[in-house]
Amino acid sequence: RRLFGSRKPFERDFMNQLVKLTTQDGIAVITIDNPPVNALSPGVPEGIAAAIAEVGSNPEIRAAVMIGAGRTFIAGADISELEKATWGLPAELPGLHELLLQIENCPKTVVVAIHGTAFGGGLEVAMAGHYRVAVKDAVVGQPEVNLGIIPGAEGTQRLPRLAGVEKALEMCVTGKPVKAADALACGILDAIVDGDLLAGAVSFAASHADRPKTRERNEKLGSDEVNGPLFASAFELAKKIRRNQFAPMQAIAAIEAATKMGFEAGCGRERELFDACLRNDQSKSLVHAFFAERACGKVPGIGKDVVALPVAQVAIIGAGTMGAGIAMACVNAGLSVRIKDTTQEALDRGLKNIQGNYDTSVKRGRFTAEQVAERVGRITFQLNYSGFEQADLIIEAAFESMALKKQIFGELDAIAKPGCVLGSNTSTLSIDEIAATTKRPEAVVGLHFFSPANVMRLLEIVRGKATSNVVLATALAFGKKLGKVGVVAGNCPGFIGNRMMFPYMYEAQFLIEEGALPEQVDAALTGFGMAMGIFAVDDMAGIDVACRVRAELGHFSEPGARKPLVQDRLFQMGRYGQKTGRGWFIYGADRKASLDPEVTALIRELSAEAGIARRTFTNDEIVDRLVLALVNEGAKLLDEGFALRASDIDTVYLNGYGFPGWRGGPMMYANVRGLADVAAKITEFHAAFGARWEPAPLLLKLAAAGKNFRDFDAGREQ
């Protein structure tokens, strides 16, 4: 009645009100109401089936509209059930085949009305309808590849029939959403509704009540001659953007089946390929990554009763690469920014970097010149603290020196207003020591951005021993406003990401002293799936920076500790990496790396001087030495309480360090491999290499009990 005025329409609820059916002038409205995103949880498919049966059998109903309640259509399947299935646990995955055939074969026209998103199973349900209409800001997509699977409810069979083979391949391989206008142009949608979606869909259904479309739409399936190059191109795209991933190749095979088999046979082939994806460890890892990112916002002590402080004005100290990137992230989120540095030259460089980055965005069509001018106009460049007293949040992004940071925070303490949050972008140094410089240590928090800060999604939020819950909640809300993935870490040297990075980096340097070479180590890591090899990373970040941080933290100060030899010599030679054109590799104007025989000779020379016998290494040996160093240090972080969850560690490494998503992060990699095997290998390394490989007690405990880090996380959540 609320929807249709004063009439008394037919009304019926199905499956505990998850699906409701009402009528207006002979048009049925099937409303899916399963908040928050109308997922295809148990009960929803059954409710839709009951509603469609009513539509088909009721002689007073001429046509039907299917629509989602709330803010979206069906956003997809219930991923929690998918997670169970990837681990081989009992799961209620919706078997939609009969339902979709029922929708398609309904004798009354079924119009699907889309607002918000129609993703995955949502789009598959929509494609079974006879027509689809949407509001102009709706988006549709088949993003299953992001979870290591393919569309499992005939999406690979219906999509090419609607949108054509090329578009179907693009959508299923990339997983990227498609806006309504594009969906209309390619044939997924039949109309875009201006104004009220329901009213427009009801009108459309009334005008098409006698003209239901059928599934037998084969005119877009093409021929072998036309499709051959399309499939070849899709394979190349998959290898480029989803290197080493299983699901994209299965999606291509399923779409190829649509072009070569009948519909029923194609659906059968799709189900076979979907099941193969479920049995592959990549889906297990990618689903884990999905839930890990959502879990990291759950922080003890930060409940709904803790209200974040408002942040509208941000002040930044340091106009270098990090400060400029942080400023861009802030103004992109609608905030106003002040940047202070010590010289006009530094400010000018900062402005030039910001403008250059935005110019690139304009060329790529991401922003207009007017949008860039407005954003840059919200940044004030200055040589003093004028206006800092008005800032809601001040972020220090200066040189990684404790003495300098203490000086800055002492100055900030004198000028910042009460309630201002004081953040440090330090990547390794003690937040507690920095906070002790102020009279308000409860207001100090670590805000470790990753470079480039306007692009990288990770924000490591470091909780000092005095950091208040309100300040921590404010940091989490600030990160969310910037579109970052905020992960809370405890205060230890390097926090989560860099603390684990140190043994990883040092072990790589020990490997080259023992017989490997930088190019082989990097090739082994990229072959494993890492975005970059460790030596390329060192050159990009700066060998000078690594040496300075190592000295600041006092690494290798213990008597008898083995110390890397080559990096120090490169530093002494002024070979800092990309910034000087020479580091572990040589770099031209395009910053592409090439091998340097001088470095190879230096490595061999220093190994000989130290009496280190050199041997050959397999790539698997290299990967074990490096990735298991990450795992072991991660287990120590968990044991010591500096990371809340193993999944938080995975989120850090997936979003900040280029760890392959399809492996789920270092801790998930250990879960999939098996902690008994991981613990045995690390124990072997401990015997061979000494104290630096001492196994984490938590790792040994879990392995002995036949458990893994997923079990550890579950215990912490209880």
C-alpha distance (Angstrom), angle and dihedral (degrees) to the residues before:
residue distance angle dihedral
R1 . . .
R2 3.77 . .
L3 3.80 88.8 .
F4 3.76 100.1 40.9
G5 3.80 107.5 35.1
S6 3.78 125.3 -123.8
R7 3.82 98.1 -19.1
K8 3.79 119.6 108.8
P9 3.79 100.4 -128.1
F10 3.77 127.2 -170.0
E11 3.81 106.4 -91.0
R12 3.78 131.8 -174.6
D13 3.80 136.6 164.7
F14 3.80 123.6 -145.1
M15 3.80 129.8 -160.9
N16 3.80 99.3 2.9
Q17 3.82 93.7 -42.2
L18 3.82 94.9 -57.8
V19 3.81 86.5 122.6
K20 3.79 123.7 29.5
L21 3.78 130.5 -170.5
T22 3.79 125.2 -157.3
T23 3.80 131.6 161.7
Q24 3.78 136.8 -138.9
D25 3.80 121.9 -173.4
G26 3.79 92.1 -26.7
I27 3.83 95.4 -44.4
A28 3.79 115.2 114.5
V29 3.80 119.6 -145.3
I30 3.80 114.5 -153.2
T31 3.81 108.0 -164.2
I32 3.81 120.5 -166.0
D33 3.79 108.2 -152.0
N34 3.80 110.7 178.7
P35 3.81 105.6 131.1
P36 2.91 141.6 -117.2
V37 3.84 97.8 23.8
N38 3.82 103.9 -7.2
A39 3.79 91.3 -113.4
L40 3.79 118.2 -172.6
S41 3.79 91.7 -104.9
P42 3.82 120.3 160.6
G43 3.79 107.8 -66.1
V44 3.80 97.4 30.7
P45 3.84 98.1 82.5
E46 3.79 89.6 44.3
G47 3.79 90.6 50.6
I48 3.80 92.2 50.1
A49 3.81 90.4 49.0
A50 3.80 91.7 52.0
A51 3.81 91.1 48.6
I52 3.82 93.1 49.0
A53 3.81 89.6 49.3
E54 3.80 88.9 53.7
V55 3.80 91.2 48.9
G56 3.79 92.2 50.5
S57 3.79 95.8 47.8
N58 3.80 102.0 38.2
P59 3.82 109.0 91.7
E60 3.82 91.4 -159.4
I61 3.83 91.8 62.8
R62 3.83 115.1 84.0
A63 3.82 99.6 176.6
A64 3.80 141.0 -12.8
V65 3.79 139.5 -129.3
M66 3.81 119.3 -153.4
I67 3.82 113.7 -157.5
G68 3.80 139.5 161.3
A69 3.78 123.9 -117.6
G70 3.78 119.9 -131.5
R71 3.78 123.2 12.4
T72 3.79 101.9 -22.9
F73 3.77 149.6 23.3
I74 3.83 114.3 -118.4
A75 3.80 106.7 -38.8
G76 3.80 92.5 -165.9
A77 3.77 144.1 -80.3
D78 3.79 125.1 -33.9
I79 3.81 100.2 -86.2
S80 3.80 92.5 -163.2
E81 3.79 87.6 67.7
L82 3.79 89.8 47.9
E83 3.81 89.8 53.3
K84 3.80 90.4 55.6
A85 3.78 90.3 50.4
T86 3.82 93.3 52.3
W87 3.81 89.1 56.7
G88 3.81 92.0 47.3
L89 3.81 92.7 -110.1
P90 3.81 123.9 140.5
A91 3.81 106.6 -81.6
E92 3.77 137.0 174.9
L93 3.79 101.0 -134.3
P94 3.80 108.8 174.2
G95 3.78 112.5 -106.7
L96 3.77 96.4 -148.4
H97 3.79 101.8 170.1
E98 3.81 96.5 96.1
L99 3.82 92.1 40.5
L100 3.80 93.5 52.0
L101 3.80 91.8 47.7
Q102 3.79 88.1 49.5
I103 3.81 90.7 53.7
E104 3.83 92.3 46.2
N105 3.78 93.2 46.3
C106 3.78 95.2 45.3
P107 3.85 106.6 127.8
K108 3.82 89.2 -138.9
T109 3.80 122.7 70.1
V110 3.82 112.1 -97.3
V111 3.81 115.9 -156.1
V112 3.80 117.4 -169.3
A113 3.82 114.4 -148.9
I114 3.81 114.4 -155.9
H115 3.78 130.1 -161.9
G116 3.78 127.2 157.8
T117 3.79 105.2 4.4
A118 3.78 137.8 -17.6
F119 3.78 102.2 -168.6
G120 3.78 132.4 165.4
G121 3.78 109.9 -31.4
G122 3.79 88.4 11.3
L123 3.79 92.3 62.5
E124 3.80 90.2 42.2
V125 3.80 90.0 56.6
A126 3.80 89.9 46.0
M127 3.81 92.6 51.1
A128 3.81 90.0 55.8
G129 3.80 88.7 62.8
H130 3.78 119.6 91.3
Y131 3.81 93.1 -121.3
R132 3.80 137.2 11.7
V133 3.79 127.2 -151.8
A134 3.80 127.4 177.0
V135 3.77 144.7 177.1
K136 3.79 114.5 -101.0
D137 3.81 95.7 -105.8
A138 3.81 95.3 50.8
V139 3.81 119.9 114.5
V140 3.79 130.8 -157.0
G141 3.77 131.8 -167.2
Q142 3.78 152.3 147.9
P143 3.82 100.8 -125.1
E144 3.81 96.1 161.5
V145 3.80 91.6 116.6
N146 3.82 87.3 69.7
L147 3.81 86.9 66.2
G148 3.78 95.0 44.8
I149 3.80 95.5 -103.8
I150 3.80 138.0 93.0
P151 3.80 129.2 -124.6
G152 3.79 103.3 -68.8
A153 3.80 100.9 -172.2
E154 3.79 99.1 66.3
G155 3.79 95.8 -78.9
T156 3.80 90.5 135.1
Q157 3.81 88.7 54.3
R158 3.79 102.4 44.0
L159 3.81 98.7 35.7
P160 3.84 96.9 63.8
R161 3.81 89.0 46.4
L162 3.81 89.9 56.0
A163 3.79 104.7 31.6
G164 3.79 102.7 21.8
V165 3.79 130.3 -108.3
E166 3.79 97.4 -79.7
K167 3.81 94.6 52.6
A168 3.80 92.2 43.7
L169 3.80 91.0 52.8
E170 3.79 91.9 48.4
M171 3.81 93.2 49.8
C172 3.80 96.8 44.7
V173 3.82 96.3 43.5
T174 3.81 98.0 44.1
G175 3.80 98.0 32.0
K176 3.80 88.4 -146.7
P177 3.82 119.4 150.0
V178 3.79 121.7 -113.3
K179 3.80 121.9 -138.0
A180 3.79 120.6 -127.5
A181 3.80 95.6 -105.4
D182 3.82 91.7 53.8
A183 3.81 90.9 44.1
L184 3.80 89.5 53.5
A185 3.79 92.6 48.2
C186 3.81 94.2 52.1
G187 3.80 95.9 43.4
I188 3.79 104.3 -103.9
L189 3.80 89.7 112.9
D190 3.78 127.1 43.4
A191 3.81 97.8 -161.2
I192 3.80 143.7 -0.7
V193 3.79 114.4 -132.6
D194 3.78 120.7 -139.5
G195 3.77 113.2 -152.9
D196 3.81 123.8 -0.7
L197 3.81 110.4 17.5
L198 3.78 97.4 -152.9
A199 3.79 94.4 49.1
G200 3.79 90.9 46.9
A201 3.81 92.7 47.5
V202 3.81 92.5 48.8
S203 3.80 89.8 50.5
F204 3.82 90.8 48.3
A205 3.80 91.1 49.0
A206 3.80 92.0 50.1
S207 3.81 91.5 51.9
H208 3.83 92.8 47.3
A209 3.80 98.5 39.1
D210 3.78 93.5 116.0
R211 3.80 96.8 40.7
P212 3.80 110.8 67.1
K213 3.79 114.9 170.3
T214 3.79 120.0 -133.0
R215 3.78 131.5 -138.1
E216 3.79 94.0 -112.0
R217 3.80 94.1 97.1
N218 3.78 102.3 136.0
E219 3.79 100.7 145.8
K220 3.84 92.4 99.2
L221 3.80 96.3 50.0
G222 3.80 92.7 89.1
S223 3.78 129.5 -161.4
D224 3.81 133.3 -73.7
E225 3.81 89.8 -103.2
V226 3.80 93.2 52.8
N227 3.80 96.1 38.7
G228 3.81 98.1 46.4
P229 3.82 95.4 78.3
L230 3.82 90.3 42.0
F231 3.80 92.4 56.8
A232 3.81 91.7 44.4
S233 3.80 90.2 51.9
A234 3.81 91.1 47.9
F235 3.81 90.9 53.1
E236 3.81 90.3 52.2
L237 3.81 90.8 47.9
A238 3.81 91.3 50.6
K239 3.81 91.8 49.9
K240 3.80 90.3 49.4
I241 3.81 102.8 45.6
R242 3.83 100.6 23.7
R243 3.77 102.3 34.8
N244 3.83 114.5 -169.3
Q245 3.81 92.9 -0.1
F246 3.78 122.1 142.1
A247 3.81 104.4 -158.0
P248 3.84 99.6 61.3
M249 3.79 90.7 58.0
Q250 3.80 90.8 49.9
A251 3.80 90.5 50.1
I252 3.79 89.9 54.3
A253 3.80 90.6 49.3
A254 3.80 91.1 50.1
I255 3.81 92.8 51.1
E256 3.79 89.4 47.5
A257 3.81 87.4 54.6
A258 3.80 88.6 55.5
T259 3.81 89.5 58.5
K260 3.80 95.9 46.1
M261 3.81 105.6 34.3
G262 3.75 135.4 50.2
F263 3.78 118.1 -96.8
E264 3.81 97.6 -96.0
A265 3.82 93.5 46.0
G266 3.80 90.3 46.3
C267 3.79 90.4 52.7
G268 3.77 89.8 52.1
R269 3.79 91.2 51.0
E270 3.80 90.5 49.0
R271 3.81 90.5 53.9
E272 3.81 90.8 51.6
L273 3.80 91.5 51.3
F274 3.81 92.2 44.6
D275 3.81 90.6 53.3
A276 3.81 90.0 49.2
C277 3.82 88.8 55.0
L278 3.80 91.4 50.1
R279 3.80 90.1 53.3
N280 3.80 91.9 50.4
D281 3.80 117.2 93.9
Q282 3.80 90.7 -132.1
S283 3.81 92.5 72.8
K284 3.80 89.8 49.5
S285 3.81 89.9 52.6
L286 3.80 97.0 44.1
V287 3.80 93.1 48.3
H288 3.81 87.4 49.0
A289 3.82 89.3 53.0
F290 3.81 90.1 51.1
F291 3.80 92.9 55.2
A292 3.81 93.7 37.9
E293 3.79 91.4 60.6
R294 3.80 90.9 51.8
A295 3.80 94.0 45.7
C296 3.80 95.7 55.6
G297 3.82 91.2 74.6
K298 3.82 90.2 64.2
V299 3.79 103.7 92.5
P300 3.83 125.2 171.0
G301 3.79 110.7 -109.5
I302 3.81 93.9 18.7
G303 3.77 103.9 99.7
K304 3.77 130.9 148.2
D305 3.80 88.7 -83.2
V306 3.83 90.5 66.7
V307 3.79 106.6 83.4
A308 3.80 118.1 -156.7
L309 3.80 118.5 -129.9
P310 3.82 116.3 -110.8
V311 3.80 115.1 -101.9
A312 3.80 117.7 -163.0
Q313 3.81 102.9 136.1
V314 3.80 121.6 49.4
A315 3.80 127.2 -172.8
I316 3.80 121.5 -161.4
I317 3.78 129.6 -163.4
G318 3.79 111.2 -149.1
A319 3.81 127.8 37.9
G320 3.78 95.4 -152.1
T321 3.78 126.6 113.7
M322 3.80 94.2 -65.2
G323 3.80 97.0 40.7
A324 3.79 92.4 48.7
G325 3.80 91.9 47.8
I326 3.80 92.4 48.7
A327 3.81 89.5 49.9
M328 3.81 90.7 53.6
A329 3.80 91.6 48.8
C330 3.81 89.4 52.2
V331 3.81 98.3 47.7
N332 3.81 90.3 43.9
A333 3.81 85.3 59.5
G334 3.80 92.0 51.8
L335 3.81 98.6 -99.9
S336 3.81 128.5 133.5
V337 3.81 117.8 -122.4
R338 3.79 140.7 -161.3
I339 3.81 119.3 -164.6
K340 3.79 121.7 -162.5
D341 3.78 126.5 -168.4
T342 3.79 134.7 162.2
T343 3.83 100.0 -112.9
Q344 3.77 136.7 36.6
E345 3.79 88.5 -128.6
A346 3.79 90.6 59.9
L347 3.80 91.3 48.9
D348 3.80 91.2 48.5
R349 3.81 90.8 51.3
G350 3.79 89.7 49.5
L351 3.81 92.2 51.6
K352 3.80 90.6 46.2
N353 3.81 91.3 52.1
I354 3.80 92.4 48.0
Q355 3.78 93.1 47.2
G356 3.79 91.5 46.3
N357 3.79 92.5 52.3
Y358 3.80 91.1 48.7
D359 3.81 91.8 47.3
T360 3.79 88.3 57.1
S361 3.81 89.5 51.0
V362 3.81 90.6 51.4
K363 3.82 91.0 51.4
R364 3.80 89.5 51.8
G365 3.80 91.5 49.9
R366 3.78 95.4 -115.4
F367 3.81 94.5 119.9
T368 3.78 135.9 16.0
A369 3.79 121.4 -125.1
E370 3.80 88.3 -110.4
Q371 3.81 92.1 54.1
V372 3.79 90.6 49.9
A373 3.81 92.3 49.2
E374 3.80 90.0 51.4
R375 3.80 92.3 49.9
V376 3.79 95.6 46.2
G377 3.81 87.8 46.3
R378 3.81 88.8 63.4
I379 3.82 91.4 60.4
T380 3.81 118.7 86.1
F381 3.82 116.3 -162.8
Q382 3.81 115.5 -154.8
L383 3.80 145.9 161.1
N384 3.81 97.4 -141.6
Y385 3.79 141.9 42.9
S386 3.79 95.1 -97.2
G387 3.82 109.4 144.2
F388 3.81 93.8 10.8
E389 3.79 87.9 111.2
Q390 3.81 87.8 68.8
A391 3.81 95.8 52.4
D392 3.79 120.4 113.9
L393 3.80 91.0 -159.3
I394 3.81 129.9 21.6
I395 3.81 118.5 -164.4
E396 3.78 121.0 -163.9
A397 3.82 110.5 -148.8
A398 3.78 100.2 168.9
F399 3.80 135.3 132.8
E400 3.86 113.8 -51.2
S401 3.80 95.4 -103.6
M402 3.79 123.3 124.3
A403 3.80 92.8 -149.4
L404 3.80 91.7 53.4
K405 3.79 93.6 45.8
K406 3.80 91.8 50.2
Q407 3.79 89.9 52.0
I408 3.80 92.4 50.2
F409 3.81 94.9 47.6
G410 3.79 90.5 49.0
E411 3.81 88.4 55.6
L412 3.80 92.5 45.5
D413 3.79 91.9 51.3
A414 3.78 88.9 61.3
I415 3.81 97.0 51.6
A416 3.82 109.5 27.0
K417 3.79 116.2 102.4
P418 3.80 121.5 -115.0
G419 3.81 108.5 -84.0
C420 3.80 94.0 26.9
V421 3.80 112.8 137.3
L422 3.81 114.4 -131.4
G423 3.79 113.3 -151.3
S424 3.78 131.1 -175.7
N425 3.78 123.3 -154.8
T426 3.79 90.8 -153.7
S427 3.78 112.8 145.8
T428 3.80 98.0 -159.5
L429 3.82 115.0 2.9
S430 3.80 128.7 104.3
I431 3.80 114.7 -86.9
D432 3.80 89.3 -163.0
E433 3.79 92.2 56.7
I434 3.81 90.7 47.8
A435 3.82 92.2 46.6
A436 3.80 91.8 50.5
T437 3.82 87.8 68.1
T438 3.80 89.2 68.6
K439 3.78 135.3 63.8
R440 3.82 88.5 -130.4
P441 3.80 107.1 55.3
E442 3.80 89.1 157.2
A443 3.83 88.2 68.1
V444 3.83 94.8 55.0
V445 3.81 121.4 96.3
G446 3.78 135.8 161.4
L447 3.81 115.4 -111.4
H448 3.79 103.9 -176.2
F449 3.80 108.0 -174.3
F450 3.79 121.1 -171.3
S451 3.78 123.4 -130.2
P452 2.97 125.5 -71.4
A453 3.80 84.5 34.1
N454 3.81 93.9 -168.5
V455 3.82 90.1 57.4
M456 3.81 111.0 29.0
R457 3.80 113.3 88.8
L458 3.79 99.6 -150.2
L459 3.80 123.4 96.7
E460 3.80 113.8 178.3
I461 3.81 106.7 -153.2
V462 3.79 111.1 -158.8
R463 3.78 117.6 -153.6
G464 3.78 113.3 -152.5
K465 3.79 121.3 -155.6
A466 3.83 89.7 -102.0
T467 3.83 99.1 37.7
S468 3.81 107.6 124.6
N469 3.79 123.5 -128.4
V470 3.80 89.9 -118.5
V471 3.81 91.9 54.3
L472 3.80 91.2 47.0
A473 3.82 90.4 49.4
T474 3.80 88.8 49.4
A475 3.81 91.1 52.2
L476 3.81 90.8 50.1
A477 3.81 92.0 48.5
F478 3.81 90.9 46.1
G479 3.80 91.2 52.8
K480 3.78 90.9 48.8
K481 3.80 91.1 50.0
L482 3.81 88.7 54.0
G483 3.81 90.6 50.6
K484 3.80 92.1 -111.5
V485 3.78 130.1 141.5
G486 3.79 102.6 -120.9
V487 3.81 116.7 -153.6
V488 3.80 119.6 -175.8
A489 3.80 116.2 -135.9
G490 3.78 132.7 -177.9
N491 3.78 121.6 -117.0
C492 3.79 110.1 -90.9
P493 3.82 130.1 124.5
G494 3.80 106.4 -67.1
F495 3.83 92.2 2.5
I496 3.84 108.6 -135.0
G497 3.78 107.3 -38.2
N498 3.78 103.1 38.7
R499 3.78 96.0 35.0
M500 3.80 86.9 61.2
M501 3.80 91.3 40.2
F502 3.81 93.9 61.3
P503 3.84 98.1 65.4
Y504 3.82 89.0 40.1
M505 3.80 91.2 53.0
Y506 3.80 95.6 42.3
E507 3.80 93.1 47.5
A508 3.81 88.7 54.4
Q509 3.80 89.2 54.6
F510 3.79 91.8 48.8
L511 3.81 88.6 51.7
I512 3.80 92.9 57.5
E513 3.79 90.2 48.8
E514 3.81 88.3 53.7
G515 3.81 96.8 51.1
A516 3.80 112.7 -69.9
L517 3.80 122.4 105.4
P518 3.83 128.3 -136.0
E519 3.79 93.5 -108.9
Q520 3.82 92.1 53.1
V521 3.80 92.9 47.4
D522 3.79 91.5 49.9
A523 3.80 92.0 46.0
A524 3.81 90.8 51.3
L525 3.81 90.6 51.2
T526 3.80 95.8 47.4
G527 3.80 88.0 45.6
F528 3.79 87.3 55.4
G529 3.81 86.9 53.4
M530 3.81 105.0 -97.3
A531 3.80 113.6 146.5
M532 3.82 90.5 -129.6
G533 3.76 137.7 7.4
I534 3.80 118.1 -108.7
F535 3.81 95.3 -111.6
A536 3.81 91.6 51.2
V537 3.81 87.5 49.9
D538 3.81 91.2 50.9
D539 3.80 90.4 51.8
M540 3.80 91.8 47.9
A541 3.81 95.5 48.1
G542 3.79 93.1 40.8
I543 3.80 130.1 -100.1
D544 3.79 87.9 -130.7
V545 3.80 90.2 57.4
A546 3.81 92.2 49.8
C547 3.79 92.4 49.7
R548 3.80 92.3 46.7
V549 3.81 93.1 50.4
R550 3.79 91.3 46.1
A551 3.80 89.8 54.0
E552 3.82 92.3 44.5
L553 3.81 90.7 54.2
G554 3.81 94.5 43.0
H555 3.78 96.3 -124.5
F556 3.85 116.6 -180.0
S557 3.79 92.0 16.4
E558 3.82 90.9 125.2
P559 3.82 114.2 102.3
G560 3.78 111.5 -99.2
A561 3.81 96.1 9.3
R562 3.79 113.3 146.7
K563 3.80 109.9 -113.9
P564 3.83 126.9 -160.9
L565 3.78 110.4 -107.7
V566 3.79 109.8 -165.7
Q567 3.80 102.9 53.2
D568 3.81 92.9 59.3
R569 3.80 90.9 51.6
L570 3.81 91.6 50.6
F571 3.80 88.7 50.6
Q572 3.80 91.0 51.3
M573 3.82 89.0 50.3
G574 3.82 90.9 54.8
R575 3.80 91.4 -113.6
Y576 3.81 98.7 142.5
G577 3.80 98.1 159.0
Q578 3.79 129.8 -111.4
K579 3.80 93.5 -3.0
T580 3.83 91.1 62.9
G581 3.80 97.2 31.2
R582 3.80 91.4 -116.0
G583 3.78 133.3 71.2
W584 3.77 127.3 115.3
F585 3.81 83.9 -22.9
I586 3.82 136.4 22.8
Y587 3.81 119.3 -105.1
G588 3.78 130.3 -158.1
A589 3.78 128.6 -160.7
D590 3.82 89.7 -75.0
R591 3.84 89.6 55.0
K592 3.79 91.4 -124.7
A593 3.80 113.2 148.8
S594 3.78 125.2 -120.5
L595 3.79 130.2 178.0
D596 3.79 121.4 -92.0
P597 3.83 117.7 -151.3
E598 3.81 88.0 -159.4
V599 3.81 90.6 65.4
T600 3.80 91.9 47.1
A601 3.80 90.2 52.1
L602 3.81 91.5 46.4
I603 3.82 91.8 52.2
R604 3.80 92.3 50.8
E605 3.81 91.4 45.9
L606 3.81 94.7 51.2
S607 3.81 92.2 45.3
A608 3.78 90.2 53.4
E609 3.82 93.1 46.9
A610 3.83 89.9 52.5
G611 3.80 92.2 47.2
I612 3.81 92.8 -119.4
A613 3.80 112.5 156.0
R614 3.80 112.2 -132.8
R615 3.81 124.5 -141.0
T616 3.76 138.6 165.0
F617 3.82 122.1 -89.0
T618 3.76 131.7 -155.7
N619 3.77 118.5 -134.0
D620 3.80 89.7 -114.0
E621 3.81 90.6 56.6
I622 3.79 90.1 50.8
V623 3.79 92.9 49.5
D624 3.80 91.8 49.0
R625 3.80 93.3 51.1
L626 3.80 92.4 49.7
V627 3.80 107.1 33.8
L628 3.79 93.8 42.3
A629 3.81 88.6 51.7
L630 3.82 86.1 60.5
V631 3.80 92.1 47.5
N632 3.80 94.6 48.8
E633 3.81 93.6 48.9
G634 3.80 90.2 45.2
A635 3.81 90.1 54.8
K636 3.80 89.3 51.8
L637 3.81 90.2 51.6
L638 3.79 89.8 53.4
D639 3.79 93.2 46.0
E640 3.81 91.1 50.9
G641 3.81 93.0 46.2
F642 3.80 97.7 -118.0
A643 3.81 90.6 121.7
L644 3.79 119.7 45.8
R645 3.79 96.6 -150.7
A646 3.78 139.8 6.6
S647 3.80 86.5 -123.1
D648 3.84 88.8 59.1
I649 3.80 88.6 58.0
D650 3.79 89.4 50.2
T651 3.81 91.0 50.3
V652 3.81 90.1 52.4
Y653 3.78 92.9 51.0
L654 3.79 95.5 42.9
N655 3.79 94.1 49.8
G656 3.79 103.0 32.5
Y657 3.78 110.2 25.5
G658 3.79 107.3 38.3
F659 3.80 97.2 -109.9
P660 3.82 108.4 163.6
G661 3.80 111.5 -96.3
W662 3.79 92.2 -145.7
R663 3.80 88.6 63.7
G664 3.81 90.9 52.6
G665 3.82 97.3 -132.3
P666 3.82 131.0 -60.2
M667 3.80 96.1 -68.9
M668 3.79 93.0 47.0
Y669 3.80 88.9 47.4
A670 3.80 87.0 57.6
N671 3.82 91.0 48.4
V672 3.80 92.3 52.3
R673 3.78 93.5 44.2
G674 3.80 90.8 47.4
L675 3.80 125.5 -104.5
A676 3.80 92.6 -123.1
D677 3.82 90.1 61.6
V678 3.82 92.2 42.2
A679 3.80 92.6 50.0
A680 3.81 91.5 47.7
K681 3.80 92.5 51.9
I682 3.81 93.5 47.0
T683 3.81 89.7 48.4
E684 3.82 87.5 52.6
F685 3.81 90.4 51.7
H686 3.82 89.9 48.0
A687 3.79 90.1 56.7
A688 3.79 91.9 47.2
F689 3.81 101.8 40.6
G690 3.77 107.5 23.6
A691 3.79 135.5 -137.6
R692 3.79 99.1 -3.6
W693 3.81 88.4 67.6
E694 3.80 97.5 48.1
P695 3.83 103.9 145.1
A696 3.79 116.5 -113.2
P697 3.83 109.3 -107.2
L698 3.81 90.7 -132.1
L699 3.79 91.1 54.9
L700 3.80 92.2 52.2
K701 3.80 91.7 45.2
L702 3.80 94.5 51.4
A703 3.80 93.1 43.6
A704 3.80 92.3 50.6
A705 3.81 90.5 51.0
G706 3.80 92.9 49.1
K707 3.80 90.5 -115.3
N708 3.79 134.6 123.0
F709 3.80 140.3 -150.7
R710 3.79 90.4 -85.1
D711 3.81 88.0 62.6
F712 3.81 89.1 48.6
D713 3.81 91.2 53.7
A714 3.78 91.7 47.7
G715 3.80 89.2 53.5
R716 3.78 91.8 52.0
E717 3.79 92.4 49.2
Q718 3.81 92.2 55.1
